[in-house]
Amino acid sequence: MARYRRQSHVVYHCNYHIVWVSKYRFRIMEGVLKKLLEQDVYLISEWKHVQIEEMNIQKDHIQLVVSIPPK
């Protein structure tokens, strides 16, 4: 079921699946680096008014499902 969001001038449902991959898919995203990446992604998403629906950080990639307002 689609969850629609509202702003003063629009009703929208804009979800995106984003995958970030480390260069050569090196397995470096673990431990302290994983925690820092998670904090940074949440910080940037708040700054840009993006809602994170799902986030999964693996050793060689990050998967996000985000809802971005139409600006």
ABEGO torsion letter per residue (X at the ends): XBBBBBBAABBBBBBBBBBBBBBGGBBABBEAAAAAAAAAAAAAAAAAGBBBABBBBBAABBBBBBBBBBX
